[in-house]
Structures are given as C-alpha cells and as structure tokens.
C-alpha cells in the first residue's frame, strides 16, 4: 500500500504546481496590549487556565521583539533590547518576585556567562510564554542539588535555543506558543473560556479558516493529473524522462518521525524503535529506500551508459534514538557501498509537547524536564537551507529532489518514482504529488485543487489537507458517486490520498523560504487526538490529557506556489479547464500526436534487460 491505512494501490496519479504567487497572513499587534491583565502566575497545575486568555499580551510582546530584530544594527544590540523587553514584561516581573522565580533567575545568571545573552533570553522567554511551572520547586532543588540543577537548566536551555532559532521567522519561542494557542482555539473554544474573552482575544488575530472564507473565497476541487494506472503509455514515457533526468535529481528521505503507531520495540533492550528500523521483507525500511535509489541508478547506467551517484539527504530526529540509530546503521552497512560524501544527515528540532486543555508545556516529574517530540516533517525545507544541503545538492548539478517517507515501500515499484521525477523535470515543474485512491475514513490527508478568489481574478494550486483538518476547512469525506470500492471492499473517497511522495524543484524551495513569517514553516497544525501521560511536577500526581505540539507538513510547501487566472478555471460541473500535458510517445521534435510504438517497445526491452 502507498500507506496501509489508505489503499492497497501504488501511487498512480501525478499532480503538479508551477507558479510562484503567495498571499501571506501576518499578525497585527498593538504594543499597548503587552501589559494587559493576565491570569495569575501562581495558578495551580489543576486550575483551568484559559488557553487564549494571555494571547493579547503574548501577541504584542512577540511583535515588539520582532520589531527589535528588524530595526537593530547588530545581534548584540538586538539581544540587549530584547532582554530588556522580557525583563519588563508583567508576567516575568511577577514570577521573578516569587521564591522560585528569584532562585531561577539567580541560577540562570550563575550558569551562563554575561556574554551568553541568548541563553538568558530563552530562559526569560520560557516565563513570558507562561510556562513558569517548568521551574516549580527550583528554590529547593538549588539548595539540595546545586550541580544537578545547573546541569538540568543547561539541558533545557539548549533545547529552548534550538526552538528559538528554528522558529525565528514567527517570533521564536514566544511565536511558537502564540501559534499553538491560536490553533488550539481554532479547534474549539474550551468551556471555561468566556465568549467575551474570546471576542477580545481574537481582535487583531489572523482569521480562522472559517472566518477567512466567510465570503466563500476558497473552494476545493478534484485535482487534475494523469493517471498512470489507466494510461500505461504515459507512465512508460514519463519513466523514460525520469531515467534520463536522474543525473539532475537528488533524493530526500524524511525519517525523523517517532512512528508511535507502529509500537516497535528493540527485542534485546526493550527500547522503542523509530519507523526507519521496521523490518520489512528481510531488511529494515531505510535499506529498502537506498536499494530503490541504487536500482534507478543502475537502470540509468544500462539505458544511457553512464554511472551516477545520487546524493541522499536524510532528516533525522532525537525521538527514540532516531539520529544515532540511523547514523550507526549507515556506518555498519559501509554506507551501502556508496561514497560517504553522498550522504548528508540533518536533525530536526524537538519541540515542547503542549497540553490541549490549558496550553501549558508538559513538564514531567521535576523542574526543567520538558516532554519533547519532533516538530513535524515540514521542518525539512528550512533545515535543508539552514544546514547548507540545498547548496550541496546544487553543487552536484541537482535542480530538484524526489522526497519519500519511510512508510511507503511500494512507491518504489513499477514506474511511480521515475514517472513523477520525469514529468516534473521534463516540464520544469516546481512541485508534484504522486497520489493513489483513498479509502473513506482513512487517517490520511488528501490532495485537492485549491481555488481562491484574489484581486483581479483567481489563484489555483494543488495542495494537501490533513485528515485532522477536514472539519476545519469544511471538507466532507464523501465517497465517489460511482460507488467505487478498493481491494478491501472499502468505499473510495472523492479526493485522492496524499502519499507524501513528492517532486520538488530546489528554486521553488528557496523562493518560498525567502518570504517572511509563516511561509517558511508550511502547513502548521496541532494534532490533539492523542493523550500524553506524565507526572505533574507540582503535585506529584499522574496526569493524562490530550496533548500535541506545533507541527509543520512538508507537502504544504506547495501552498506558497499557485497559478493566477483572470477567470474561473473550474466549471459548475467540477470539470477543471486546465491543460494536463501527457506527451504520449511520439517522434521527438514532432508537434503532432503521431505515436511512435517503437519508442515504447524499445523502452520496454531496455527495462526488461536491466
């Protein structure tokens, strides 16, 4: 299956985006709100805390800090100004006046040198974000375990610095928490939040999807694209292009997911394992992905007579020892017979897990012990740029990449990957999806054609909507009118499944990342469908609540790319008036549609021999 929960078919449809228009949502703030009244900093861990009650102050403070970054001539000047802003914040002042707060700030100043302003900034930002409960009991801990308390603080500050840096485009730690609160509110107002407070809090905030579309500005349609399952001639032709384009295409493997659904356990140690270590047909999943790359390289060699080594970028994480296990596996396998220089590993940041009922970060057992999870595979694009991987790929004449997840072994069969890369490279596409039929009710996102009204006309682009977001966007998970069922007898959805098998042009990535704010962190969501367990640091009691973290989705980079149109391209019957170029087999250079069976037969013969 492209993914076992959605379909037993290999991805068979291709959907592409090609233009570069983007409408950016910005936070409008008023500095006067920074000193607005907030809930008591001494609130108990079990006291209901309004997840949106503090948003006006937090929004204004975030805007002030971003303004400092934008106007300062140097990092030193900016850090000094930001430190002063945080120290002047009402919530920070209130907490530092308590016993724990006083002990915390003294510990911060004794642990970090005067020159290490960044560490002090994130330590204060933690409090400004209303996460002071992470310091509960620190006054006693400093007295009984001074060395241990300093070590724990250092570890927490290291995590906070990474989050601050990675989310700098939206305001760092404060922006992370602000976005979390906005998304929690958008999923449904908690009972203990008064409607008056909601109205006040929402003033000046970016609109929810429902509010933004109150004038029916956005519509979702079935995306147009060639169906490889129904058109073998196209699939073979596109695969030819894919074989020819191999020297210009790199491979990107996002393997940082925790894989909690799999429940993998190391039989020797009892430790949880990441999804990349899943045994499948005698090999772990990562090895299968590398063998797929090698097979395509060998096919190119047999057809074109030249040998190429595809550069492979792998995104890992700290979840379940993911980074160390994958690094060790690659080394133990002697880099799978490939040059060591053909691999680049980047590690995505771990982010705080947030309780869905009160917006507080989960602190497990004692002070500074934050529960962390990977921040979603949408971190991929910014990581590739920040770590120089995009430049590394371009230096090897790679203008685009094929992206696939570890959970999709069947994507390497038939012509799927070659056809996707071939069609994208042939027509200079910016972004492409390989899709497959989706079962109604499956826990999978779906590909859609998004139509938006815009000044002077419309914009169109193929995108992805996660299954957790269907209600948010008013999407119905309906079955096809023809009553189609999959191989398991399940009704097939109107919209195709997103398999996270992607073709992405590197210039398109750079284009989207060059924009400010949320554009560099595509598809931000918070999934509160799972419960987390932890020991409350304040009461010592076990807690279990729905929780999540701010995640980005890599496929929604496509949201930053769209095609303009002066009139609607979709009729009342839902038919899309777009020219989907199939370029069926024909004589090269001919403008007519005369098929060339010899070209198709030659490809079949070469493929069979390889």
URDA-V897932 format. One record per pair of residues at least 12 apart in sequence whose ideal C-beta (glycine too) atoms are under 6 Angstrom apart, sorted by the first residue. I is the first residue (numbers start at 0). J is the second residue. D is the distance in whole Angstrom. If there is no record, write none. Layout:
<<I;J;D> <I;J;D>>
This chain:
<<1;407;6> <1;435;5> <1;498;4> <2;406;6> <4;441;5> <4;442;5> <5;437;5> <5;438;6> <5;441;4> <5;443;4> <5;496;4> <6;435;5> <6;436;5> <6;485;6> <7;486;5> <8;435;5> <8;436;6> <9;409;5> <9;412;6> <9;413;6> <9;415;6> <10;410;6> <10;415;5> <10;433;4> <10;434;6> <10;435;5> <10;498;5> <10;500;5> <11;226;6> <11;227;5> <11;228;4> <11;435;5> <12;224;5> <12;226;5> <12;434;4> <12;495;6> <13;224;5> <13;225;6> <13;419;6> <13;422;6> <13;431;6> <13;433;6> <14;222;4> <14;224;4> <14;432;4> <14;446;6> <14;461;4> <15;428;4> <15;431;4> <16;429;6> <16;430;4> <16;460;5> <16;461;5> <16;557;5> <16;560;5> <17;428;5> <17;429;5> <18;561;6> <18;562;4> <19;510;5> <19;560;6> <20;458;6> <20;561;5> <20;563;6> <21;559;5> <23;516;6> <23;518;6> <24;205;5> <27;203;5> <28;58;5> <28;59;5> <28;62;3> <29;59;6> <30;59;5> <30;63;6> <32;55;4> <32;56;6> <32;59;4> <33;56;6> <33;59;4> <33;60;5> <34;89;5> <35;55;5> <35;56;5> <37;53;5> <37;56;6> <37;90;6> <38;52;5> <40;90;6> <40;93;5> <40;94;5> <40;131;6> <44;535;5> <44;537;4> <44;538;6> <47;191;4> <48;357;4> <49;192;5> <50;180;5> <50;183;5> <50;357;6> <50;358;4> <51;180;6> <51;184;5> <51;200;5> <53;129;5> <54;180;5> <54;200;5> <57;177;5> <58;177;6> <60;88;6> <61;170;4> <61;173;4> <61;174;5> <61;177;6> <63;84;6> <64;81;5> <64;84;6> <65;170;5> <67;80;5> <67;81;5> <78;116;4> <81;120;6> <82;120;6> <85;123;4> <85;127;5> <88;127;5> <90;127;6> <91;123;6> <91;126;5> <91;127;5> <94;126;5> <94;131;5> <98;138;5> <99;134;5> <99;137;5> <99;138;5> <102;137;5> <102;138;4> <102;141;5> <103;134;5> <103;137;5> <106;141;6> <106;152;6> <107;119;6> <107;122;5> <110;149;5> <110;152;5> <117;160;6> <118;156;5> <121;156;6> <121;159;4> <121;160;5> <121;163;5> <124;172;4> <124;173;6> <128;172;6> <128;173;6> <128;176;4> <130;360;5> <133;362;5> <134;366;6> <135;366;6> <135;536;5> <135;537;5> <136;366;5> <137;366;5> <140;366;6> <151;367;4> <152;367;6> <155;367;4> <161;348;5> <162;348;6> <162;350;6> <165;348;5> <168;516;6> <168;519;5> <169;517;6> <175;549;6> <178;549;6> <179;353;5> <179;549;5> <180;358;5> <182;525;4> <185;207;5> <208;471;5> <208;472;5> <216;452;5> <217;451;5> <218;450;4> <219;447;4> <220;448;4> <220;569;5> <222;446;5> <222;448;4> <222;461;5> <223;575;5> <223;577;5> <223;579;5> <225;581;5> <227;418;6> <232;583;5> <232;584;6> <233;581;5> <234;414;5> <234;418;5> <235;599;6> <235;602;5> <236;584;5> <237;418;4> <237;421;4> <237;422;5> <238;414;4> <238;417;4> <238;418;5> <238;421;6> <239;602;5> <240;421;3> <240;425;4> <241;417;3> <241;418;6> <241;420;4> <241;421;3> <242;298;6> <242;299;5> <242;302;5> <244;420;6> <244;421;6> <244;424;4> <245;299;4> <246;307;5> <247;398;5> <248;399;5> <248;420;5> <249;310;5> <249;392;5> <249;397;4> <249;400;4> <250;292;5> <250;309;5> <250;311;5> <250;401;6> <251;312;5> <251;400;5> <251;402;5> <252;288;6> <252;313;5> <253;314;5> <253;376;4> <253;379;5> <253;404;6> <254;275;4> <254;313;6> <254;315;6> <254;405;5> <255;314;5> <255;315;5> <255;316;3> <255;347;5> <255;373;5> <256;274;6> <257;318;4> <258;273;5> <258;274;3> <261;274;6> <271;319;5> <273;319;5> <273;321;4> <274;405;5> <275;325;6> <275;405;5> <284;405;5> <287;408;5> <289;335;5> <291;411;4> <292;309;5> <298;609;5> <301;609;4> <302;605;5> <308;341;5> <310;341;5> <310;392;6> <310;395;5> <311;342;6> <312;343;5> <312;388;5> <313;344;5> <314;345;5> <314;347;6> <314;379;5> <315;344;6> <315;346;5> <316;347;5> <316;373;4> <317;349;5> <318;373;5> <322;346;5> <343;388;5> <343;391;6> <345;382;5> <345;386;5> <347;373;5> <347;378;4> <347;382;6> <348;374;6> <349;371;4> <349;373;6> <350;374;4> <350;548;5> <351;369;5> <352;370;4> <352;372;5> <352;531;6> <352;546;5> <352;548;5> <353;548;6> <354;544;5> <354;546;5> <355;527;4> <355;545;4> <355;546;6> <356;544;6> <361;531;6> <361;533;5> <362;536;5> <363;533;4> <363;534;6> <364;534;5> <365;536;6> <372;548;5> <375;550;3> <375;551;5> <376;553;5> <377;521;5> <377;522;5> <377;551;2> <377;552;5> <377;553;5> <378;551;6> <379;553;5> <380;508;5> <380;556;6> <381;519;6> <384;512;5> <389;505;6> <398;505;6> <399;504;5> <400;503;5> <401;416;6> <401;420;5> <401;502;6> <402;501;4> <402;503;6> <403;500;5> <404;499;5> <407;498;6> <410;500;5> <415;433;6> <419;431;6> <419;433;5> <419;502;5> <420;502;6> <423;502;4> <429;504;5> <429;507;4> <429;560;5> <430;503;6> <430;507;6> <430;557;5> <430;560;6> <431;502;4> <432;446;5> <433;498;6> <433;500;4> <434;446;5> <434;495;4> <435;496;5> <435;498;6> <436;491;5> <437;492;4> <437;495;6> <437;496;3> <438;485;6> <438;489;4> <439;476;6> <439;478;5> <439;490;4> <439;492;5> <442;466;5> <443;466;6> <443;496;5> <444;463;5> <444;464;6> <444;465;4> <444;466;6> <444;497;4> <445;464;6> <445;494;4> <446;463;6> <446;495;5> <446;497;5> <447;462;6> <447;464;6> <447;494;6> <448;461;6> <449;462;5> <450;569;6> <456;564;5> <456;565;4> <457;564;5> <458;561;4> <458;563;6> <459;562;5> <459;568;6> <460;561;4> <462;557;5> <462;558;6> <463;497;4> <463;554;4> <463;555;6> <467;526;5> <477;493;5> <478;490;4> <479;491;5> <479;493;6> <511;556;6> <511;559;4> <518;559;5> <520;551;5> <521;551;6> <521;555;4> <521;556;5> <521;558;6> <522;551;6> <522;552;3> <522;555;3> <523;551;6> <524;550;6> <525;547;5> <525;549;6> <526;547;5> <527;545;5> <527;547;5> <530;543;5> <530;545;5> <531;546;4> <584;598;5> <584;599;5>>
